[in-house]
Structure formats: structure tokens, C-alpha cells
């Protein structure tokens, strides 16, 4: 039996746990999670060490090696050297929605608003979408779109999501690609309009984000700032979070209508029962059109099948 060991940042271990959602086993003492695949048993520890043991551990560890970082890289998450002036300048902000939801797509929005337009966004009541009800989000999103601002919104549907996941892409890599392409499209829309920088709501280490891009021969855009809870600092990121959430909710409403049953948000037991109802109505082979199949909800839903 072979084995490999990686040292990964906490954010990447969280990403791994989501990736192996359907394969989780009882967590041993001192570990964050344990998962079992046909190739290896993966055990992640609070220290950052991740142990891969099995017949072919390299098949599992290979997709995470790009995220292995030294301790000094971790400090970038909360770097005290961030130029806070960017939050009040003409900048691009991006955020995503739908990543923790079993049903529905992942949506990412990027918004460019000038200093003057940022004041207008504040007057509309723009703030972090997680603090707002979906009905309010829909209303504010419509008001945002009435302003002469530049924006892009991208959606990764469930069928493509599951295809990428089967290819070995982690959800973190999918998010990085969505953010990159949303920002890239927005910069092209801006044409000659100058922007002072880019703010991304940080969901992984900056070094890991860059490595995700490098695997697809892409480079990080210049003047990019990563910060956790960026929507609390940048009104443009907050606006992006609202546009992304509004697009996600709209997509969920459409999926529910097409399915003929309500597809709940989140990943609770309520979601498990809805997945079982969907399987009974449309067949298990179509579940991948509306759900993120690697989530544990897929396995749990089968317990409710008649």
C-alpha cells in the first residue's frame, strides 16, 4: 500500500472536504475529515497535513499538489499590507453564489462602478447578499441594473459542473475560473475606461488561486486584491454578490418549474427528500442536470426512495 503526504492551507482542506462529500467516513480524533475513494483513503488533519493511503494514492493527491504551500504563503490571507484605498476608488469587484447549494448552478458576477456610482449603490441599500432576503435581493438587483454601470454575470450549470468535477476539478478551481473569466469579460467591456484595481472576495489562498489559473495557462490580472469578506469593505463586491445571488435564485426558480417540484436551496435533509422526489419523477440519470452530484445529498436521497 502506497502513501503520499501534502501540507495544505485550511481553505484548501475545506475545499477538499466538499470535493469528497459523498465519500466521507467517520472522522478520527485530531482530523478534519476522512474520505475513502477507490484509489485511496484521504485523511486531513488540523495541522494542515493530508495523508493519502491506498493502492494508487497519487491519483488522488495529484489534483491537490498545486495547492500545497509553505507556511509563509498562508499569511497572504489576511495581509496587513492591503491598500484599503482601493475600496473607495474606481475598481472592479467580484463575488459568487450557489457554491454550498446542492441544487442549482454556481453564478459569479463582476461589477465596475466609479466612486460616484458607489454612492448610488449605497443609496439603493446594497450590502452583502447573505444579509438580505431573496425578495429584497431581486428588487435591489433590478435597481442596480438600471444604473449605467459595467458588469458581467456568468453561470456554471449543473451538467457542466459535474463534468468538470468528474475530470478532477475541485470546486475551488471552478470558482477561480469563473471569477477570472467574469473579470476578463468585464475588462474588455470597459475598453479604454481606466480602473484602479480589482477586488475578489477571497475563497482560497491567493497562491492557490494563481496555481488554478496556471493549470489552464492563464495569468492573474494586474492590480488584484484578495480579501476575506470583501463585500463588507467594497461596495462593488457587495453589488456583485447581489447580482450573482439574484441570477442564482432566478436559475433555481426555473429549475423548480421545469422539475415540477420545489428544489430547496442549501444542503439540508429537506434537500435530500427533494432529490428523492426528483429521482422518482425523472429518473436518477437526470439528477445531474439539477444537482451537484458529489455532494453527500446524492447518497442520502436514496434512503428516501420508495
JODADA-V391653 format. One record per backbone hydrogen bond with DSSP energy under -1.0 kcal/mol. CO is the residue of the C=O (numbers start at 1). NH is the residue of the N-H. If there is no record, write none. Layout:
# JODADA-V391653
CO & NH
CO & NH
This chain:
# JODADA-V391653
2 & 54
4 & 52
6 & 50
7 & 69
9 & 13
10 & 14
11 & 15
12 & 16
13 & 17
14 & 18
15 & 19
16 & 20
18 & 21
20 & 23
23 & 36
28 & 31
30 & 46
33 & 44
34 & 25
35 & 42
39 & 56
40 & 37
41 & 53
42 & 35
43 & 51
44 & 32
44 & 33
45 & 48
48 & 8
49 & 45
50 & 6
51 & 43
52 & 4
53 & 41
54 & 2
56 & 59
57 & 60
57 & 61
58 & 62
61 & 64
64 & 67
65 & 68
70 & 73
73 & 76
74 & 77
76 & 79
79 & 82
82 & 84
83 & 86
84 & 87
85 & 88
86 & 89
89 & 91
90 & 196
91 & 113
92 & 199
93 & 111
94 & 201
95 & 109
97 & 107
102 & 292
106 & 156
107 & 97
108 & 154
109 & 95
110 & 152
111 & 93
112 & 150
114 & 118
115 & 119
116 & 120
117 & 121
118 & 122
119 & 123
120 & 124
121 & 126
122 & 125
128 & 131
129 & 132
133 & 137
134 & 138
135 & 139
136 & 140
137 & 141
138 & 142
139 & 143
140 & 144
141 & 145
144 & 147
147 & 149
150 & 112
152 & 110
154 & 108
156 & 106
157 & 161
158 & 162
159 & 163
160 & 164
161 & 165
162 & 166
163 & 167
164 & 169
165 & 168
170 & 174
171 & 175
172 & 176
173 & 177
174 & 178
175 & 179
176 & 180
177 & 181
178 & 182
179 & 183
180 & 184
181 & 185
182 & 186
183 & 187
184 & 188
185 & 189
186 & 190
187 & 191
190 & 193
197 & 92
198 & 225
199 & 94
200 & 227
205 & 209
206 & 210
207 & 211
208 & 212
209 & 213
210 & 214
211 & 215
213 & 216
213 & 218
214 & 217
223 & 198
225 & 200
227 & 202
229 & 232
230 & 233
230 & 234
234 & 238
235 & 239
236 & 240
237 & 241
238 & 242
239 & 243
240 & 244
241 & 245
242 & 246
243 & 247
244 & 248
245 & 249
246 & 250
247 & 251
248 & 252
249 & 253
250 & 254
251 & 255
252 & 256
253 & 257
254 & 258
255 & 259
256 & 260
266 & 102
268 & 272
269 & 273
270 & 274
271 & 275
272 & 276
273 & 277
274 & 278
275 & 279
276 & 280
277 & 281
278 & 282
279 & 283
283 & 286
284 & 287
286 & 289
287 & 290
287 & 291
290 & 104
291 & 293
292 & 295
294 & 22
295 & 298
296 & 300
297 & 301
300 & 303
301 & 304
